[in-house]
């Protein structure tokens, strides 16, 4: 690559990441207002390049209420900060989970929330290895689901501070449950994804709604 075309590519990457960073910051504000990412909890990413894999992702420890585009970093397939990151700071501690989902599901965006209901249900149903949700009209908001009779099985993984190890467990769960639209981490929160950021955000809305219904009714 010539100096000039390299500079051009960098400038282009900036512009792309700028738009994605803005969109992720706005999601932070919306999710904070819904109580799904209080404080510094949760993290969000968008795939900005498939080959080589690049993700725009929230920096570690940023308050989602005040999340700004400058709080978004670009990382590579190893979860390391890639060139052109303007933001200071480290990528989210859970970056490798985002990379794993982006690779295994070919997801375009990955969103992670720490809601009250996902925390409660991921603890209450952990012994069963997952949470089954069926019979609800709102299930049709999940990509590819066309009937309320759909049974969504959301695997629950034990929480783990060893993220490379947790990413391997998550990858195995994604392989074992190819239909799943989300993963729960025990007493921690949810990961969901979509082809686009809009689809991933819709999945958060649908699943958080369903978690609250199941939580309030005991799934009856
Ligand atoms: Zn988390």
py3Dmol code that shows the C-alpha trace and the ligand (Angstrom):
import py3Dmol

protein = """\
ATOM      1  CA  UNK A   1       0.000   0.000   0.000  1.00  0.00           C
ATOM      2  CA  UNK A   2       1.382   3.423  -0.887  1.00  0.00           C
ATOM      3  CA  UNK A   3       1.728   6.087   1.775  1.00  0.00           C
ATOM      4  CA  UNK A   4      -1.118   8.003   0.219  1.00  0.00           C
ATOM      5  CA  UNK A   5      -3.589   5.123  -0.087  1.00  0.00           C
ATOM      6  CA  UNK A   6      -2.689   4.035   3.438  1.00  0.00           C
ATOM      7  CA  UNK A   7      -3.506   7.525   4.705  1.00  0.00           C
ATOM      8  CA  UNK A   8      -6.725   7.416   2.745  1.00  0.00           C
ATOM      9  CA  UNK A   9      -7.672   4.030   4.226  1.00  0.00           C
ATOM     10  CA  UNK A  10      -6.940   5.342   7.716  1.00  0.00           C
ATOM     11  CA  UNK A  11      -9.073   8.414   7.141  1.00  0.00           C
ATOM     12  CA  UNK A  12     -11.853   6.185   5.839  1.00  0.00           C
ATOM     13  CA  UNK A  13     -11.587   3.912   8.890  1.00  0.00           C
ATOM     14  CA  UNK A  14     -11.894   6.999  11.099  1.00  0.00           C
ATOM     15  CA  UNK A  15     -15.065   8.097   9.357  1.00  0.00           C
ATOM     16  CA  UNK A  16     -16.575   4.604   9.612  1.00  0.00           C
ATOM     17  CA  UNK A  17     -15.675   4.185  13.258  1.00  0.00           C
ATOM     18  CA  UNK A  18     -16.974   7.695  13.925  1.00  0.00           C
ATOM     19  CA  UNK A  19     -20.470   6.810  12.769  1.00  0.00           C
ATOM     20  CA  UNK A  20     -20.400   3.479  14.608  1.00  0.00           C
ATOM     21  CA  UNK A  21     -19.017   5.116  17.755  1.00  0.00           C
ATOM     22  CA  UNK A  22     -21.816   7.663  17.703  1.00  0.00           C
ATOM     23  CA  UNK A  23     -24.425   4.909  17.331  1.00  0.00           C
ATOM     24  CA  UNK A  24     -22.930   2.899  20.216  1.00  0.00           C
ATOM     25  CA  UNK A  25     -22.856   5.961  22.474  1.00  0.00           C
ATOM     26  CA  UNK A  26     -26.554   6.559  21.779  1.00  0.00           C
ATOM     27  CA  UNK A  27     -27.334   2.920  22.600  1.00  0.00           C
ATOM     28  CA  UNK A  28     -25.540   3.425  25.920  1.00  0.00           C
ATOM     29  CA  UNK A  29     -27.845   6.326  26.765  1.00  0.00           C
ATOM     30  CA  UNK A  30     -30.976   4.412  25.759  1.00  0.00           C
ATOM     31  CA  UNK A  31     -30.011   1.243  27.630  1.00  0.00           C
ATOM     32  CA  UNK A  32     -28.982   3.240  30.710  1.00  0.00           C
ATOM     33  CA  UNK A  33     -32.394   4.923  30.748  1.00  0.00           C
ATOM     34  CA  UNK A  34     -34.057   1.492  30.634  1.00  0.00           C
ATOM     35  CA  UNK A  35     -31.909   0.232  33.527  1.00  0.00           C
ATOM     36  CA  UNK A  36     -30.154  -2.381  31.396  1.00  0.00           C
ATOM     37  CA  UNK A  37     -26.590  -0.968  31.681  1.00  0.00           C
ATOM     38  CA  UNK A  38     -26.413   0.985  34.931  1.00  0.00           C
ATOM     39  CA  UNK A  39     -23.099   2.460  35.998  1.00  0.00           C
ATOM     40  CA  UNK A  40     -20.205   1.075  33.992  1.00  0.00           C
ATOM     41  CA  UNK A  41     -21.949  -2.250  33.338  1.00  0.00           C
ATOM     42  CA  UNK A  42     -22.436  -3.732  29.874  1.00  0.00           C
ATOM     43  CA  UNK A  43     -20.502  -3.337  26.658  1.00  0.00           C
ATOM     44  CA  UNK A  44     -21.329  -2.949  22.982  1.00  0.00           C
ATOM     45  CA  UNK A  45     -19.602  -3.630  19.673  1.00  0.00           C
ATOM     46  CA  UNK A  46     -20.064  -3.319  15.929  1.00  0.00           C
ATOM     47  CA  UNK A  47     -18.042  -5.153  13.294  1.00  0.00           C
ATOM     48  CA  UNK A  48     -16.388  -2.483  11.143  1.00  0.00           C
ATOM     49  CA  UNK A  49     -14.348  -4.886   8.999  1.00  0.00           C
ATOM     50  CA  UNK A  50     -14.692  -8.621   8.394  1.00  0.00           C
ATOM     51  CA  UNK A  51     -11.312  -9.384   6.860  1.00  0.00           C
ATOM     52  CA  UNK A  52      -9.273  -8.575   8.794  1.00  0.00           C
ATOM     53  CA  UNK A  53     -11.776  -8.638  11.646  1.00  0.00           C
ATOM     54  CA  UNK A  54     -12.160  -5.263  13.356  1.00  0.00           C
ATOM     55  CA  UNK A  55     -14.697  -4.290  15.981  1.00  0.00           C
ATOM     56  CA  UNK A  56     -15.634  -0.892  17.341  1.00  0.00           C
ATOM     57  CA  UNK A  57     -16.164  -1.599  21.046  1.00  0.00           C
ATOM     58  CA  UNK A  58     -16.762   0.273  24.269  1.00  0.00           C
ATOM     59  CA  UNK A  59     -13.697   1.008  26.368  1.00  0.00           C
ATOM     60  CA  UNK A  60     -13.494  -0.621  29.789  1.00  0.00           C
ATOM     61  CA  UNK A  61     -15.123   1.090  32.762  1.00  0.00           C
ATOM     62  CA  UNK A  62     -17.097   3.765  30.937  1.00  0.00           C
ATOM     63  CA  UNK A  63     -20.338   5.014  32.441  1.00  0.00           C
ATOM     64  CA  UNK A  64     -23.109   4.226  29.957  1.00  0.00           C
ATOM     65  CA  UNK A  65     -25.184   7.240  30.984  1.00  0.00           C
ATOM     66  CA  UNK A  66     -22.470   9.568  29.727  1.00  0.00           C
ATOM     67  CA  UNK A  67     -20.967   7.320  27.025  1.00  0.00           C
ATOM     68  CA  UNK A  68     -19.321   9.369  24.248  1.00  0.00           C
ATOM     69  CA  UNK A  69     -18.032   8.397  20.788  1.00  0.00           C
ATOM     70  CA  UNK A  70     -14.493   8.931  22.144  1.00  0.00           C
ATOM     71  CA  UNK A  71     -15.129   6.007  24.538  1.00  0.00           C
ATOM     72  CA  UNK A  72     -15.194   3.586  21.587  1.00  0.00           C
ATOM     73  CA  UNK A  73     -12.029   1.721  20.532  1.00  0.00           C
ATOM     74  CA  UNK A  74     -11.170  -0.397  17.502  1.00  0.00           C
ATOM     75  CA  UNK A  75      -9.931  -3.912  18.306  1.00  0.00           C
ATOM     76  CA  UNK A  76      -8.653  -6.836  16.248  1.00  0.00           C
ATOM     77  CA  UNK A  77      -9.474 -10.568  16.330  1.00  0.00           C
ATOM     78  CA  UNK A  78      -7.205 -11.035  19.365  1.00  0.00           C
ATOM     79  CA  UNK A  79      -9.028  -8.315  21.263  1.00  0.00           C
ATOM     80  CA  UNK A  80      -6.080  -5.942  21.030  1.00  0.00           C
ATOM     81  CA  UNK A  81      -6.448  -2.274  20.226  1.00  0.00           C
ATOM     82  CA  UNK A  82      -5.918  -1.849  16.486  1.00  0.00           C
ATOM     83  CA  UNK A  83      -4.595   1.151  14.645  1.00  0.00           C
ATOM     84  CA  UNK A  84      -6.553   4.374  14.483  1.00  0.00           C
ATOM     85  CA  UNK A  85      -8.135   4.252  17.921  1.00  0.00           C
ATOM     86  CA  UNK A  86      -8.530   7.841  19.020  1.00  0.00           C
ATOM     87  CA  UNK A  87      -9.911   6.989  22.404  1.00  0.00           C
ATOM     88  CA  UNK A  88      -7.788   6.606  25.473  1.00  0.00           C
ATOM     89  CA  UNK A  89      -8.185   3.514  27.592  1.00  0.00           C
ATOM     90  CA  UNK A  90      -8.405  -0.232  27.316  1.00  0.00           C
ATOM     91  CA  UNK A  91     -11.062  -2.194  25.452  1.00  0.00           C
ATOM     92  CA  UNK A  92     -13.806  -3.803  27.506  1.00  0.00           C
ATOM     93  CA  UNK A  93     -12.593  -6.671  29.675  1.00  0.00           C
ATOM     94  CA  UNK A  94     -15.079  -8.901  27.864  1.00  0.00           C
ATOM     95  CA  UNK A  95     -13.812  -8.065  24.363  1.00  0.00           C
ATOM     96  CA  UNK A  96     -12.965 -11.694  23.537  1.00  0.00           C
ATOM     97  CA  UNK A  97     -16.620 -12.680  24.003  1.00  0.00           C
ATOM     98  CA  UNK A  98     -17.571 -10.118  21.369  1.00  0.00           C
ATOM     99  CA  UNK A  99     -14.889 -11.451  19.015  1.00  0.00           C
ATOM    100  CA  UNK A 100     -16.077 -15.028  19.580  1.00  0.00           C
ATOM    101  CA  UNK A 101     -19.704 -14.144  18.783  1.00  0.00           C
ATOM    102  CA  UNK A 102     -18.699 -12.053  15.763  1.00  0.00           C
ATOM    103  CA  UNK A 103     -16.749 -15.010  14.386  1.00  0.00           C
ATOM    104  CA  UNK A 104     -19.011 -17.921  15.306  1.00  0.00           C
ATOM    105  CA  UNK A 105     -22.341 -16.225  14.456  1.00  0.00           C
ATOM    106  CA  UNK A 106     -21.051 -13.918  11.726  1.00  0.00           C
ATOM    107  CA  UNK A 107     -22.759 -11.207  13.781  1.00  0.00           C
ATOM    108  CA  UNK A 108     -22.517  -7.582  12.710  1.00  0.00           C
ATOM    109  CA  UNK A 109     -23.130  -6.237  16.196  1.00  0.00           C
ATOM    110  CA  UNK A 110     -23.019  -7.634  19.742  1.00  0.00           C
ATOM    111  CA  UNK A 111     -24.693  -6.087  22.787  1.00  0.00           C
ATOM    112  CA  UNK A 112     -24.206  -7.040  26.439  1.00  0.00           C
ATOM    113  CA  UNK A 113     -26.538  -5.907  29.220  1.00  0.00           C
ATOM    114  CA  UNK A 114     -26.694  -6.321  33.003  1.00  0.00           C
ATOM    115  CA  UNK A 115     -30.422  -5.984  33.652  1.00  0.00           C
ATOM    116  CA  UNK A 116     -32.178  -6.912  36.884  1.00  0.00           C
ATOM    117  CA  UNK A 117     -34.231  -9.646  35.214  1.00  0.00           C
ATOM    118  CA  UNK A 118     -31.354 -11.249  33.299  1.00  0.00           C
ATOM    119  CA  UNK A 119     -29.370 -11.280  36.549  1.00  0.00           C
ATOM    120  CA  UNK A 120     -32.227 -12.931  38.460  1.00  0.00           C
ATOM    121  CA  UNK A 121     -33.162 -15.502  35.794  1.00  0.00           C
ATOM    122  CA  UNK A 122     -29.582 -16.453  34.954  1.00  0.00           C
ATOM    123  CA  UNK A 123     -29.163 -17.361  38.609  1.00  0.00           C
ATOM    124  CA  UNK A 124     -32.533 -19.037  39.108  1.00  0.00           C
ATOM    125  CA  UNK A 125     -32.233 -21.247  35.985  1.00  0.00           C
ATOM    126  CA  UNK A 126     -28.500 -21.933  36.077  1.00  0.00           C
ATOM    127  CA  UNK A 127     -28.932 -25.462  37.380  1.00  0.00           C
ATOM    128  CA  UNK A 128     -30.982 -26.312  34.265  1.00  0.00           C
ATOM    129  CA  UNK A 129     -28.167 -25.054  32.039  1.00  0.00           C
ATOM    130  CA  UNK A 130     -30.426 -22.602  30.282  1.00  0.00           C
ATOM    131  CA  UNK A 131     -33.701 -20.737  30.129  1.00  0.00           C
ATOM    132  CA  UNK A 132     -36.580 -21.855  27.871  1.00  0.00           C
ATOM    133  CA  UNK A 133     -39.048 -19.205  26.692  1.00  0.00           C
ATOM    134  CA  UNK A 134     -42.041 -20.286  24.655  1.00  0.00           C
ATOM    135  CA  UNK A 135     -45.567 -19.282  23.730  1.00  0.00           C
ATOM    136  CA  UNK A 136     -45.109 -15.514  23.673  1.00  0.00           C
ATOM    137  CA  UNK A 137     -46.008 -13.285  20.734  1.00  0.00           C
ATOM    138  CA  UNK A 138     -42.948 -11.125  21.424  1.00  0.00           C
ATOM    139  CA  UNK A 139     -40.701 -14.047  20.412  1.00  0.00           C
ATOM    140  CA  UNK A 140     -41.505 -13.058  16.811  1.00  0.00           C
ATOM    141  CA  UNK A 141     -39.209 -10.066  17.277  1.00  0.00           C
ATOM    142  CA  UNK A 142     -36.254 -12.464  17.157  1.00  0.00           C
ATOM    143  CA  UNK A 143     -34.645 -12.879  13.758  1.00  0.00           C
ATOM    144  CA  UNK A 144     -36.133 -15.836  11.838  1.00  0.00           C
ATOM    145  CA  UNK A 145     -38.922 -16.534  14.341  1.00  0.00           C
ATOM    146  CA  UNK A 146     -42.383 -16.503  12.752  1.00  0.00           C
ATOM    147  CA  UNK A 147     -44.669 -17.963  15.404  1.00  0.00           C
ATOM    148  CA  UNK A 148     -45.340 -17.558  19.113  1.00  0.00           C
ATOM    149  CA  UNK A 149     -45.050 -21.350  19.338  1.00  0.00           C
ATOM    150  CA  UNK A 150     -41.289 -20.998  18.968  1.00  0.00           C
ATOM    151  CA  UNK A 151     -39.263 -22.294  21.907  1.00  0.00           C
ATOM    152  CA  UNK A 152     -36.211 -20.168  22.558  1.00  0.00           C
ATOM    153  CA  UNK A 153     -33.479 -21.883  24.553  1.00  0.00           C
ATOM    154  CA  UNK A 154     -30.946 -19.491  26.021  1.00  0.00           C
ATOM    155  CA  UNK A 155     -27.867 -21.284  27.382  1.00  0.00           C
ATOM    156  CA  UNK A 156     -26.666 -20.105  30.805  1.00  0.00           C
ATOM    157  CA  UNK A 157     -22.898 -20.174  31.305  1.00  0.00           C
ATOM    158  CA  UNK A 158     -21.157 -19.971  34.649  1.00  0.00           C
ATOM    159  CA  UNK A 159     -19.690 -16.555  35.205  1.00  0.00           C
ATOM    160  CA  UNK A 160     -15.895 -16.452  34.995  1.00  0.00           C
ATOM    161  CA  UNK A 161     -13.334 -13.666  35.360  1.00  0.00           C
ATOM    162  CA  UNK A 162     -10.962 -15.647  33.110  1.00  0.00           C
ATOM    163  CA  UNK A 163     -12.258 -14.223  29.844  1.00  0.00           C
ATOM    164  CA  UNK A 164     -10.251 -16.373  27.393  1.00  0.00           C
ATOM    165  CA  UNK A 165     -11.611 -19.456  29.191  1.00  0.00           C
ATOM    166  CA  UNK A 166     -15.140 -18.024  29.230  1.00  0.00           C
ATOM    167  CA  UNK A 167     -14.882 -17.203  25.507  1.00  0.00           C
ATOM    168  CA  UNK A 168     -14.082 -20.877  24.802  1.00  0.00           C
ATOM    169  CA  UNK A 169     -17.118 -22.001  26.816  1.00  0.00           C
ATOM    170  CA  UNK A 170     -19.275 -19.444  24.994  1.00  0.00           C
ATOM    171  CA  UNK A 171     -18.005 -20.659  21.637  1.00  0.00           C
ATOM    172  CA  UNK A 172     -18.896 -24.259  22.525  1.00  0.00           C
ATOM    173  CA  UNK A 173     -22.410 -23.154  23.569  1.00  0.00           C
ATOM    174  CA  UNK A 174     -22.880 -21.305  20.266  1.00  0.00           C
ATOM    175  CA  UNK A 175     -21.892 -24.455  18.378  1.00  0.00           C
ATOM    176  CA  UNK A 176     -24.125 -26.673  20.496  1.00  0.00           C
ATOM    177  CA  UNK A 177     -27.125 -24.332  20.195  1.00  0.00           C
ATOM    178  CA  UNK A 178     -27.012 -22.903  16.675  1.00  0.00           C
ATOM    179  CA  UNK A 179     -30.581 -21.546  16.965  1.00  0.00           C
ATOM    180  CA  UNK A 180     -29.962 -19.516  20.120  1.00  0.00           C
ATOM    181  CA  UNK A 181     -30.310 -15.736  19.814  1.00  0.00           C
ATOM    182  CA  UNK A 182     -28.545 -15.007  23.106  1.00  0.00           C
ATOM    183  CA  UNK A 183     -26.373 -16.286  25.929  1.00  0.00           C
ATOM    184  CA  UNK A 184     -26.808 -15.640  29.633  1.00  0.00           C
ATOM    185  CA  UNK A 185     -23.941 -15.463  32.108  1.00  0.00           C
ATOM    186  CA  UNK A 186     -24.915 -16.655  35.566  1.00  0.00           C
ATOM    187  CA  UNK A 187     -25.922 -13.787  37.884  1.00  0.00           C
ATOM    188  CA  UNK A 188     -24.228 -11.434  35.454  1.00  0.00           C
ATOM    189  CA  UNK A 189     -26.190 -10.572  32.321  1.00  0.00           C
ATOM    190  CA  UNK A 190     -26.980 -11.265  28.694  1.00  0.00           C
ATOM    191  CA  UNK A 191     -25.193 -11.282  25.354  1.00  0.00           C
ATOM    192  CA  UNK A 192     -27.212 -10.989  22.174  1.00  0.00           C
ATOM    193  CA  UNK A 193     -26.326 -10.027  18.628  1.00  0.00           C
ATOM    194  CA  UNK A 194     -27.667  -9.312  15.153  1.00  0.00           C
ATOM    195  CA  UNK A 195     -26.679  -8.894  11.547  1.00  0.00           C
ATOM    196  CA  UNK A 196     -26.867  -5.148  12.137  1.00  0.00           C
ATOM    197  CA  UNK A 197     -26.727  -2.907  15.180  1.00  0.00           C
ATOM    198  CA  UNK A 198     -30.458  -2.207  14.796  1.00  0.00           C
ATOM    199  CA  UNK A 199     -31.226  -5.927  14.839  1.00  0.00           C
ATOM    200  CA  UNK A 200     -29.039  -6.493  17.896  1.00  0.00           C
ATOM    201  CA  UNK A 201     -30.778  -3.620  19.702  1.00  0.00           C
ATOM    202  CA  UNK A 202     -34.174  -5.095  18.788  1.00  0.00           C
ATOM    203  CA  UNK A 203     -33.066  -8.431  20.256  1.00  0.00           C
ATOM    204  CA  UNK A 204     -32.125  -6.723  23.517  1.00  0.00           C
ATOM    205  CA  UNK A 205     -35.546  -5.062  23.688  1.00  0.00           C
ATOM    206  CA  UNK A 206     -37.408  -8.301  22.911  1.00  0.00           C
ATOM    207  CA  UNK A 207     -35.383 -10.475  25.263  1.00  0.00           C
ATOM    208  CA  UNK A 208     -35.395  -8.004  28.151  1.00  0.00           C
ATOM    209  CA  UNK A 209     -39.190  -7.763  27.770  1.00  0.00           C
ATOM    210  CA  UNK A 210     -39.484 -11.564  27.822  1.00  0.00           C
ATOM    211  CA  UNK A 211     -37.128 -11.916  30.815  1.00  0.00           C
ATOM    212  CA  UNK A 212     -39.316  -9.543  32.791  1.00  0.00           C
ATOM    213  CA  UNK A 213     -42.483 -11.401  31.817  1.00  0.00           C
ATOM    214  CA  UNK A 214     -40.963 -14.768  32.725  1.00  0.00           C
ATOM    215  CA  UNK A 215     -39.506 -13.342  35.917  1.00  0.00           C
ATOM    216  CA  UNK A 216     -42.743 -11.732  37.059  1.00  0.00           C
ATOM    217  CA  UNK A 217     -44.949 -14.712  36.207  1.00  0.00           C
ATOM    218  CA  UNK A 218     -42.586 -17.580  36.888  1.00  0.00           C
ATOM    219  CA  UNK A 219     -43.027 -18.556  33.217  1.00  0.00           C
ATOM    220  CA  UNK A 220     -46.689 -19.496  33.623  1.00  0.00           C
TER     221      UNK A 220
END
"""
ligand_1 = """\
1
ZN
Zn -20.712 -7.970 31.847
"""
view = py3Dmol.view(width=600, height=400)
view.addModel(protein, "pdb")
view.setStyle({"model": 0}, {"cartoon": {"style": "trace"}})
view.addModel(ligand_1, "xyz")
view.setStyle({"model": 1}, {"stick": {}})
view.zoomTo()
view.show()
